[in-house]
Amino acid sequence: MTNFNEIPNRRNNSNSIKWQFYPKDVLPMWVADMEFPAPKPILRALHKAVDHGVLGYEMPSRALQETAASRMDKLYRWKVKPEAVVAVTGIVNGFSVAVRIACTPKKGVLMQTPVYNEFHEVKNNIGIPLLEAPLIKHVTGNILSYEIDWDIFEKQVKKAGMFLLCNPHNPLGIIFSRKDLLKMAELCIRNNVLIVSDEIHSELIMGDNKFSPLAKLSAEIAKHTITLISPSKTFNVAGLFCGFAIITDKELRERFEKEVNHLRMHVGSLGLIAAQAAFSGACDGWLKELLRYLTDNRDFLVEYVTEYMPQVRLTIPDATYLCWLDFTQTKIVGSPYEFFLKNAKVAASEGKIFGESGEGHIRLNFGTSRKLLEQGLEQMRKALH
Ligand SMILES: Cc1ncc(COP(=O)(O)O)c(C=O)c1O
């Protein structure tokens, strides 16, 4: 059994962005990595490589492609050929490459806001329009839920070269339904729009929720889709920058690979080793325990906010260790992110970086020990009152 209550100190002797960016008296609950060490099989594989001593240039092996492909079969009964799996230097790089093959100054990138801040940055990549299809917010009691505005989606998809889907969704924690996925895909295909499905959070599933990749829905959808997966969030190895693009259509894959080669993007050797161990199945026991702990953290967070800060609205994420909180009904004037940084010494993610509709909101990372989560919430509660 892993004791997730015990976490290493990342404040000292580390280059952690999360822990080094703010002054020492601030509790960081922002960057999307967790406070837990990676599972033992990954650490053992990395130790072995370090002990070997030679850390030269390496390339993704056939065995690694096979391991990633069999993980898709094992988890979802999704059969992909090993050659459909292309290693990338992280998921942000993966979708940034895809933008280069699918978008032009006239054909933009479509996304469902509020959404992961790096999605917004792709417009600067080659100077292309960013097309937003904001999700519609609903409130029941203090619980937030979101749904697709189909009128806007249909209008925007006509102007797009690529649809960048975030499923499960960061920061809202949504797993989109099969019905919604089919409709989104159908509209994209009809309008000749490439689908890039960022599924980096797909193994961080809370409670009894289920996930299935978009491209598994039909061969026709798979043909128009680049699926992006990675061990980085699930197994907390984000700093090793190794992810995968699964591209079943040969021609599309060749166009993607050509661009990857132009940019000379090579995955680091330790990233490849970690991915092999992560997707091999050896860490699945650890993952099961992690998901139980994270689900309890999520429930603790929702109950705490509901009881002690009832005017605050929040999501109950289906997936991810990220929660989205709405402070528009509280007495906070201006940005809640700035308010809590100053008055609670808690650093959350500023809602506005996820899109305009994120104003008055923050994203809180609960991938930490229960003790630190409670401490952060306590500090926020005191500041709010
Ligand atoms: C939806 C989403 N995609 C991609 C990333 C980052 O991926 P990478 O570090 O592999 O570039 C994140 C990290 O938070 C994310 O939430």
PDBQT file of the ligand as one rigid body, heavy atoms in Angstrom, charges set to zero:
ROOT
HETATM    1  C1  LIG A 401      -5.043  19.083 -21.166  1.00  0.00    +0.000 C 
HETATM    2  C2  LIG A 401      -3.569  19.146 -21.036  1.00  0.00    +0.000 A 
HETATM    3  N1  LIG A 401      -2.796  18.912 -22.102  1.00  0.00    +0.000 NA
HETATM    4  C3  LIG A 401      -1.445  18.938 -22.033  1.00  0.00    +0.000 A 
HETATM    5  C4  LIG A 401      -0.809  19.228 -20.831  1.00  0.00    +0.000 A 
HETATM    6  C5  LIG A 401       0.679  19.283 -20.773  1.00  0.00    +0.000 C 
HETATM    7  O1  LIG A 401       1.250  18.242 -21.452  1.00  0.00    +0.000 OA
HETATM    8  P1  LIG A 401       2.842  18.151 -21.669  1.00  0.00    +0.000 P 
HETATM    9  O2  LIG A 401       3.486  18.545 -20.390  1.00  0.00    +0.000 OA
HETATM   10  O3  LIG A 401       3.043  16.737 -22.043  1.00  0.00    +0.000 OA
HETATM   11  O4  LIG A 401       3.179  19.092 -22.785  1.00  0.00    +0.000 OA
HETATM   12  C6  LIG A 401      -1.577  19.470 -19.697  1.00  0.00    +0.000 A 
HETATM   13  C7  LIG A 401      -0.919  19.806 -18.417  1.00  0.00    +0.000 C 
HETATM   14  O5  LIG A 401      -1.517  20.318 -17.512  1.00  0.00    +0.000 OA
HETATM   15  C8  LIG A 401      -2.989  19.425 -19.798  1.00  0.00    +0.000 A 
HETATM   16  O6  LIG A 401      -3.766  19.638 -18.735  1.00  0.00    +0.000 OA
ENDROOT
TORSDOF 0
